[in-house]
Amino acid sequence: MRLKIPRFWPLWLLAAIVFAVGGIFWYANPVQVYALGASDVEIEFLVTDAKTGKGIPDAAIKVKMDDTWEVENKLGRSVLCANTVGLVNSPIGQGPILASCACFPERPEPDFTLLTDKNGKARFFKSHNMWEDIVRLRSTKRVFFMRWGSLSVSAKGYQVLSNLWLPEVGYSDKGYDDQNHRHQLRVNLSLVPE
């Protein structure tokens, strides 16, 4: 019995080698897909003592909204546009919420202050926070754009933290709350005793 070798075996071998090398390259350097979106987020600020790690009650977190831009209105005058801040009743209690955009001629950016509870926590709800998904073969990473604000944190007996830009502070993603239809993020802030 004679073994019959296919006529085009060198081409099949070359195709197999190219496919194997391509597969190894694709696995080592997977294609990334970027997707943009927006969703509601609940941000929990946790203010702790830098030495003990315990939560600091009644710490004041001043949030300054920098989500503004200059536009020309129909009359040609420069106006300041910002997301408006109001109050909302939500499952976590009454608190500030960013609503739709509005323009305020010669008005500074809105800001507000949150106070921490007995555990050193304060919550903030922001609607339509932008995010980007980085989709890879084996994982997906969601990055939230936090350029919309800055913080100043103070508490009695502690040094003040001023002008903390949110992207520099960082956050941890606590996942998506299906029941309330929002992402949950935590921002950790440590204060040094005076």
C-alpha positions in Angstrom: 0.0 0.0 0.0 1.4 3.2 -1.1 0.9 6.5 0.8 -0.5 9.2 -1.5 1.0 12.7 -0.8 -1.2 15.6 -1.9 0.1 17.6 -4.8 -0.2 20.9 -3.0 1.3 19.9 0.3 3.9 22.7 0.4 1.1 25.3 0.1 -0.9 23.5 2.9 2.1 23.5 5.1 2.8 27.2 4.5 -0.9 28.0 5.2 -0.7 26.1 8.5 2.5 27.9 9.5 1.0 31.3 8.7 -2.2 30.4 10.5 -0.2 29.2 13.6 2.0 32.3 13.7 -1.0 34.6 13.2 -2.9 32.8 16.0 0.0 33.2 18.4 0.4 36.9 17.5 -3.4 37.5 17.8 -3.4 35.8 21.2 -0.4 37.7 22.5 -1.6 41.0 21.1 -5.4 40.8 20.9 -7.4 43.3 19.0 -8.9 46.0 21.1 -12.3 47.5 20.5 -13.3 50.8 22.1 -16.9 51.6 22.9 -18.2 54.9 24.3 -21.3 55.3 26.4 -22.9 57.1 29.4 -24.7 55.8 32.4 -25.8 57.0 35.8 -23.3 56.5 38.6 -23.5 56.6 42.4 -20.2 57.7 43.8 -19.4 56.9 47.4 -16.7 59.0 49.0 -14.9 57.4 51.9 -12.9 59.8 54.0 -10.5 58.0 56.4 -7.8 58.9 58.9 -4.4 58.4 57.2 -2.9 56.8 60.3 -5.7 54.6 61.6 -7.7 53.9 58.5 -11.0 54.6 60.4 -13.8 56.7 58.8 -14.0 60.4 59.7 -17.6 61.5 60.5 -18.8 65.0 59.5 -16.0 65.6 57.0 -16.9 68.2 54.4 -16.4 67.3 50.8 -16.7 70.4 48.6 -17.4 69.3 45.0 -16.7 71.9 42.3 -18.3 71.1 39.0 -15.9 71.9 36.2 -18.1 70.4 33.4 -18.5 73.7 31.6 -17.7 75.1 28.2 -18.0 78.5 26.5 -20.5 78.8 23.7 -21.8 81.7 21.6 -25.5 82.2 22.0 -27.8 83.6 19.3 -27.0 87.2 20.2 -23.3 86.5 19.9 -22.5 87.0 23.6 -20.3 84.5 25.4 -22.1 82.5 28.0 -21.1 79.8 30.4 -22.8 76.4 30.1 -22.8 73.8 32.8 -24.7 70.9 34.1 -27.3 72.1 36.6 -27.4 70.8 40.1 -30.6 70.1 42.0 -32.0 67.8 44.6 -33.6 64.4 44.0 -35.2 61.8 46.2 -33.5 58.5 45.5 -33.2 55.1 47.2 -30.1 56.4 49.0 -31.9 59.5 50.3 -32.2 63.1 49.2 -29.1 64.4 47.6 -27.7 66.4 44.7 -28.1 65.3 41.1 -26.8 66.7 37.9 -29.7 67.3 35.5 -29.7 68.5 31.9 -27.4 71.1 30.6 -28.2 74.7 31.0 -26.5 78.0 30.1 -25.9 80.8 32.6 -24.6 84.1 31.3 -21.7 85.3 33.6 -22.5 82.6 36.3 -19.7 80.6 37.9 -19.7 76.8 37.9 -22.1 75.2 40.4 -20.6 73.6 43.5 -22.0 72.0 46.6 -20.8 70.3 49.8 -21.4 66.8 51.0 -21.0 65.7 54.7 -19.8 62.2 55.6 -21.9 60.0 57.9 -20.7 58.3 61.1 -18.7 55.8 59.0 -17.0 58.5 57.0 -19.1 57.9 53.8 -21.0 60.4 51.6 -22.8 59.5 48.4 -23.3 61.5 45.2 -25.5 60.6 42.2 -24.4 61.8 38.8 -26.5 61.2 35.7 -25.1 60.5 32.3 -21.5 60.1 33.3 -19.4 59.2 30.2 -17.4 56.0 30.1 -15.3 54.0 27.7 -15.2 50.2 27.4 -11.9 48.7 26.2 -12.9 45.3 24.9 -10.2 42.6 24.5 -10.4 38.9 23.7 -10.1 37.8 27.3 -11.3 40.9 29.3 -13.3 44.1 29.1 -12.2 47.2 31.1 -14.6 50.1 31.7 -13.0 53.5 32.3 -15.2 56.3 33.7 -14.5 59.9 32.7 -14.2 61.9 35.9 -13.0 65.1 34.4 -16.2 66.9 35.4 -15.1 68.0 38.9 -12.6 68.6 41.6 -12.7 68.2 45.4 -11.7 69.9 48.6 -11.9 67.8 51.8 -11.8 69.2 55.3 -12.5 67.9 58.8 -11.9 69.2 62.3 -8.4 68.2 63.5 -7.2 67.3 60.0 -5.2 69.0 57.3 -7.3 70.2 54.4 -7.0 68.6 51.0 -7.6 71.2 48.3 -8.2 71.2 44.6 -8.1 67.4 44.1 -8.9 66.8 40.4 -11.0 63.6 40.3 -9.0 61.8 37.6 -5.9 62.1 39.8 -7.7 60.9 42.9 -8.8 57.7 41.2 -11.7 55.4 42.0 -12.6 51.8 42.3 -15.5 50.2 40.4 -17.9 48.4 42.6 -20.0 47.1 39.8 -23.4 47.7 38.3 -26.5 47.9 40.5 -29.3 46.2 38.5 -32.0 47.1 40.9 -31.3 50.9 40.8 -29.8 50.9 37.2 -26.5 52.6 38.0 -22.8 52.0 38.4 -21.3 52.2 41.8 -17.9 53.8 42.2 -15.9 54.5 45.4 -13.4 57.3 45.9 -11.1 56.9 48.9 -9.8 60.0 50.5 -7.3 60.0 53.4 -6.8 63.0 55.7 -3.6 63.5 57.8 -4.2 64.6 61.4 -2.9 68.1 62.3 
